[in-house]
Amino acid sequence: MPAIVGIVQVNSIGTSSVFNIGDVYKIMPVASVKTFSGAGSFNTGDYVEVYNHISSTNTFDQDGADQSILFNN
């Protein structure tokens, strides 16, 4: 069912984002990312104590691609 849309202002859209106005069959944004993080990197809270006396993050990656997103449609 068509929609009536008024004025739309878009300030910015991310690299793997989708902006659509109107009828659409399928929207499927695809993105791939690799994150290296050490022990205690993503801890959140008001009072967090992390004791990492001996910690290292191995960022060596010998292959060229981990997972292809070429044919994901």
MARZATOR-473558 format. One record per residue (C-alpha): x, y, z; residue in one letter. Coordinates in nm, 3 decimals. Last residue first. Example, Ala and Ser with C-alpha at 12.3 -4.5 7.8 and 13.67 -1.06 7.14 Angstrom:
! residues 2
{atom {1.367; -0.106; 0.714}; 's'};
{atom {1.230; -0.450; 0.780}; 'a'};
//
This chain:
! residues 73
{atom {2.170; -1.122; -0.215}; 'n'};
{atom {2.478; -1.261; -0.047}; 'n'};
{atom {2.697; -1.349; -0.347}; 'f'};
{atom {3.005; -1.136; -0.271}; 'l'};
{atom {2.991; -1.143; 0.109}; 'i'};
{atom {3.310; -1.350; 0.134}; 's'};
{atom {3.424; -1.470; 0.474}; 'q'};
{atom {3.780; -1.463; 0.604}; 'd'};
{atom {3.969; -1.303; 0.318}; 'a'};
{atom {4.343; -1.278; 0.248}; 'g'};
{atom {4.465; -1.546; 0.486}; 'd'};
{atom {4.766; -1.499; 0.715}; 'q'};
{atom {4.602; -1.308; 0.997}; 'd'};
{atom {4.825; -1.188; 1.280}; 'f'};
{atom {4.628; -0.976; 1.529}; 't'};
{atom {4.717; -1.178; 1.840}; 'n'};
{atom {4.590; -0.994; 2.146}; 't'};
{atom {4.804; -1.004; 2.458}; 's'};
{atom {4.733; -1.033; 2.828}; 's'};
{atom {4.943; -1.097; 3.136}; 'i'};
{atom {4.824; -0.900; 3.440}; 'h'};
{atom {4.472; -0.849; 3.318}; 'n'};
{atom {4.281; -0.732; 3.626}; 'y'};
{atom {3.949; -0.577; 3.529}; 'v'};
{atom {3.746; -0.372; 3.777}; 'e'};
{atom {3.418; -0.232; 3.652}; 'v'};
{atom {3.204; 0.013; 3.848}; 'y'};
{atom {2.935; 0.193; 3.649}; 'd'};
{atom {2.916; -0.052; 3.364}; 'g'};
{atom {3.066; -0.156; 3.035}; 't'};
{atom {3.322; -0.421; 2.948}; 'n'};
{atom {3.407; -0.437; 2.577}; 'f'};
{atom {3.787; -0.443; 2.599}; 's'};
{atom {3.829; -0.665; 2.906}; 'g'};
{atom {4.079; -0.900; 2.741}; 'a'};
{atom {4.204; -0.766; 2.412}; 'g'};
{atom {4.015; -0.668; 2.101}; 's'};
{atom {4.055; -0.735; 1.732}; 'f'};
{atom {3.749; -0.666; 1.523}; 't'};
{atom {3.684; -0.791; 1.172}; 'k'};
{atom {3.397; -0.644; 0.974}; 'v'};
{atom {3.157; -0.755; 0.705}; 's'};
{atom {2.855; -0.571; 0.571}; 'a'};
{atom {2.537; -0.658; 0.386}; 'v'};
{atom {2.225; -0.445; 0.365}; 'p'};
{atom {1.916; -0.649; 0.278}; 'm'};
{atom {1.606; -0.462; 0.170}; 'i'};
{atom {1.344; -0.674; -0.005}; 'k'};
{atom {1.026; -0.601; -0.198}; 'y'};
{atom {1.003; -0.222; -0.161}; 'v'};
{atom {0.727; 0.033; -0.178}; 'd'};
{atom {0.810; 0.391; -0.093}; 'g'};
{atom {1.088; 0.577; 0.083}; 'i'};
{atom {1.409; 0.386; 0.142}; 'n'};
{atom {1.740; 0.457; 0.312}; 'f'};
{atom {1.979; 0.164; 0.354}; 'v'};
{atom {2.301; 0.162; 0.553}; 's'};
{atom {2.633; -0.013; 0.492}; 's'};
{atom {2.844; 0.302; 0.447}; 't'};
{atom {2.651; 0.512; 0.696}; 'g'};
{atom {2.389; 0.766; 0.594}; 'i'};
{atom {2.406; 1.138; 0.665}; 's'};
{atom {2.189; 1.446; 0.709}; 'n'};
{atom {1.871; 1.310; 0.553}; 'v'};
{atom {1.579; 1.554; 0.540}; 'q'};
{atom {1.234; 1.427; 0.444}; 'v'};
{atom {0.933; 1.648; 0.370}; 'i'};
{atom {0.602; 1.466; 0.363}; 'g'};
{atom {0.540; 1.104; 0.281}; 'v'};
{atom {0.215; 0.962; 0.152}; 'i'};
{atom {0.234; 0.585; 0.165}; 'a'};
{atom {0.152; 0.333; -0.103}; 'p'};
{atom {0.000; 0.000; 0.000}; 'm'};
//
